[in-house]
């Protein structure tokens, strides 16, 4: 059973930056496409960014140019560098396998990101 632990969230002013981390317990982590998702209050969980095992990345249009997803396979960790944050980025952020996976790991507790002045 793979465990995912997200961290790095917090309260930040508009225009600020945060770096999220997602540590996975699985030793073969490197073979999976991984992704960051977010869920705002009253809304469905949405895909934010994904990264393949070879490092190819994709982003939802609303975060292009502001967010950067990366991974360190030696540490079984995926990162999300967020800059120029906007109030509409406020959500709980989760990581998991990328979209279209035949199964997903158990969802972690997520990390809260709040963008407010």
N, C-alpha and C positions, 0 to 999 in steps of 0.2 A: 504494500500500500504506500503510494507516494504521498508525502506530506509537503505542502507548499506553505511557506511562511513569508508574508509580505511585510515590509517595513519602510519607513522613511517619510510617511505622510506627516501632515501638520497643518497649521494655520499660516497662511502667507498672504501678503498684500498683492493686489493686482500688479502684474508686471514682474513679480518675483519668480524664484526658481526653487525646484525641489528635485531630489533624486530618489526614486523609489527602487527598492531591491526586492527580489523574490528568490528565496533559497529553496531548492528542491532536495528531497532526501534521496532521490534515485541516482544510482551510479551511472546509468546509461542515459542520463539527461541529455547529452549532446546530440542524440539522434532525433530528438523531437523538435518540430516547429513549436515555438512558444509564443505566447501573446499576452498582452495586457488588455484587460477589459475594465470598464467602469460602470457604476450604477448610481445614478443620482436619485434623490428622493422622489418617489412617485413615478419613476421611469424604469424601463426595462434595461437590463445589462446590455452594454454595447461594446463592440470591439474597438480598441483604440489603436493598437499597433501589433505587428507580428514580426517574428524573425525566424528564418529557417535554420536548419543545422549548419548550412554553409554561410550564414550571415546575411542573406538577402532580407531586406526589410520592406514592409508596407505600412502605410498609415491611413487612418481615416482623414478625410479632407480637412476637418476642423482643427486638426493638430499638426498638419504638415508644416514644416519649417519651424515649429516650436518644440516638438517632442523628438527625442531620439531613443530608440530601443537598441540595446546591446546585450551581449551575453558573455559570460566567462565560464566556459565548460569545465575548466579545471576546478572551479568553485561551485559548480552546479547552480549558478546564479544568473538571473536575468535582471536587467536594469531598465529603468525608464527615466531618462533625464528630461525634465519638464522646465521650460523657460517661457517667459512672456505670458505667465499664467493669467487667466481670465476668470471672472466669477462663474462663468458657465462650465469651467473645468471642475467645479466642486462636485465631488462624488466619492464613493468608496471604490478604490482601485484594487483589482484582483489580477492574478496571473494564472494561466493554465495553458494547456495545449492550444495550438492554433485552430482557427475555424476549419470545420470539415473533418476534424479528427474522428476516428471510429469510436473512440471513447475519451472521456475527460478524466483527469485526476480529481480526487476530492477537492472541493473548493476550500481555500484557506479562509481566514477571518477577514482578509482584506486590510487595507490601510486607508484611513480617512484623509482626504485632501480637501481643505477648505480655503477658498480664495475670497478674501473679504478685506475691506478697509476698515 
